[in-house]
Amino acid sequence: MISFVTISAVRRRISLISSPSPVTGATCMMRLLRFSRPAFYAAALALGLSTGCGFGVPSISDQELLARMEASDAPLVLDVRSPKEFAAGHIPGAVNLPYDQVEERIDELGPSRDRQVVVYCERGPRAFRALGTLEDAGFADLRHLEGDMSGWRQKQLPCTGC
């Protein structure tokens, strides 16, 4: 358990204020990444709360995802990038729901609340924002794709529209 850190950025100055109420690292990461300003993301990284530090939603490797996509209980793969980015190339079978529309359009995911949902963006921050929204809405089996789309593309894995 760590204490939640409140970050306020004023004219390039970042001050960190510790709160007495403890929360998990996952909650802290989600709260930090809900802010869209780069200063907040930079502060999260400075605190060691990056996506690779073990905080946040469990991750799934690209190889594990490829294997799971062939199974009868395949996860819902959710691409939270913009429609333009999605059209330029996405994981086969992925559904596009931009991260800034997840809350308003969450009902479109319907019965997926009981299904594993794998979320990715280009590099991670938008995926974590969407994961926080999904978690708040009661989605229980969430995963973040390690490496996101940039890693997928770099490994030349199957890609629709690439």
C-alpha positions in Angstrom: 0.0 0.0 0.0 1.1 3.5 -0.8 -0.4 6.9 0.0 -2.1 8.6 -2.8 -0.1 11.5 -4.2 -1.8 14.7 -5.3 0.0 16.5 -8.0 -0.5 20.2 -8.7 1.3 21.8 -11.6 1.6 25.6 -11.7 3.9 27.2 -14.2 6.1 24.2 -14.7 6.4 23.6 -10.9 5.2 20.3 -9.7 4.5 19.8 -6.0 3.7 16.4 -4.5 1.4 16.3 -1.5 1.0 13.0 0.2 -2.5 12.0 1.5 -2.9 10.1 4.7 -5.5 7.7 3.1 -3.7 4.6 1.7 -4.6 3.2 -1.7 -3.2 0.5 -3.9 -0.6 1.3 -6.5 -3.2 0.4 -9.1 -5.6 3.1 -7.9 -2.8 5.6 -7.7 -1.7 4.9 -11.2 -5.2 5.1 -12.5 -5.9 8.4 -10.8 -2.7 10.0 -12.0 -3.3 8.9 -15.6 -6.8 10.3 -15.7 -5.2 13.7 -16.0 -4.4 14.6 -19.6 -1.5 17.0 -19.0 2.0 15.7 -19.7 3.2 17.1 -16.4 1.0 14.6 -14.5 2.2 11.7 -16.6 5.8 12.8 -16.1 5.3 13.0 -12.3 3.8 9.5 -12.4 6.9 8.2 -14.1 9.2 10.1 -11.7 7.4 8.4 -8.8 8.1 5.0 -10.3 4.5 4.4 -11.2 5.1 3.5 -14.9 3.2 0.7 -16.6 6.2 -1.6 -16.3 6.6 -1.3 -12.5 3.9 -3.8 -11.7 1.3 -1.3 -10.7 -2.1 -1.2 -12.3 -4.2 -3.7 -14.2 -2.5 -7.1 -15.0 -0.8 -7.2 -18.3 -0.9 -9.8 -21.1 1.9 -10.4 -23.5 1.4 -10.3 -27.3 2.1 -14.0 -27.6 -0.4 -14.8 -24.8 -3.0 -12.6 -26.5 -2.4 -14.3 -29.9 -3.0 -17.7 -28.3 -6.1 -16.5 -26.4 -7.6 -15.0 -29.6 -7.7 -18.6 -31.0 -9.6 -20.0 -28.0 -13.3 -20.4 -27.7 -13.4 -17.9 -24.8 -11.3 -15.3 -26.7 -11.1 -11.9 -24.9 -12.6 -8.7 -26.2 -9.7 -6.7 -27.6 -10.4 -3.0 -27.2 -8.3 -0.4 -29.1 -8.8 3.0 -27.4 -6.9 5.0 -30.0 -8.6 7.5 -32.4 -10.6 6.2 -35.4 -7.9 7.6 -37.7 -5.2 5.6 -35.8 -7.4 2.5 -35.8 -7.9 2.7 -39.6 -4.2 3.0 -40.1 -3.7 -0.4 -38.5 -5.1 -2.5 -35.6 -5.0 -5.9 -34.1 -7.3 -8.3 -36.0 -10.7 -8.5 -34.4 -10.2 -5.4 -32.2 -13.0 -3.1 -31.4 -12.3 0.7 -31.6 -13.7 2.8 -28.8 -11.6 6.0 -28.2 -10.5 6.4 -24.6 -12.2 9.7 -24.3 -15.5 8.1 -25.3 -15.4 5.0 -23.1 -17.5 6.4 -20.3 -20.3 7.7 -22.6 -20.3 4.6 -24.8 -19.7 1.9 -22.2 -23.1 0.3 -22.8 -21.9 -0.7 -26.3 -19.7 -3.2 -24.6 -22.8 -4.8 -23.1 -22.3 -8.4 -22.0 -18.5 -8.0 -22.1 -18.4 -7.2 -18.3 -18.1 -11.0 -17.7 -15.6 -11.5 -20.4 -11.8 -10.8 -20.3 -11.1 -7.4 -21.9 -7.7 -6.6 -23.3 -7.1 -2.8 -23.8 -4.4 -1.1 -25.8 -3.5 2.2 -27.3 -0.3 3.3 -29.0 2.0 3.5 -26.0 0.0 3.1 -22.8 -1.4 6.3 -21.2 -4.8 6.3 -23.0 -5.2 2.6 -22.3 -4.7 3.1 -18.6 -7.2 5.9 -18.6 -9.7 3.6 -20.3 -8.9 0.8 -18.0 -9.7 3.0 -15.0 -13.1 3.9 -16.5 -13.8 0.2 -17.2 -12.8 -0.8 -13.7 -15.1 1.8 -12.2 -17.9 0.5 -14.4 -17.6 -3.0 -12.9 -15.5 -4.8 -15.6 -13.7 -7.4 -13.5 -11.3 -9.2 -15.9 -9.2 -6.5 -17.4 -5.8 -6.7 -19.0 -3.4 -4.2 -20.5 -1.5 -5.4 -23.7 2.3 -5.2 -23.0 3.9 -2.9 -25.5 0.6 -1.6 -26.8 0.3 -1.2 -30.6 3.8 0.2 -31.0 5.2 -3.0 -29.6 2.8 -5.1 -31.7 3.8 -3.3 -34.9 7.5 -3.5 -34.0 7.3 -7.3 -33.7 5.5 -7.4 -37.1 2.5 -9.3 -35.6 -0.8 -9.7 -37.5 -2.2 -6.3 -38.3 -5.4 -5.3 -40.1 -4.9 -2.2 -42.2 -1.1 -2.0 -41.7 
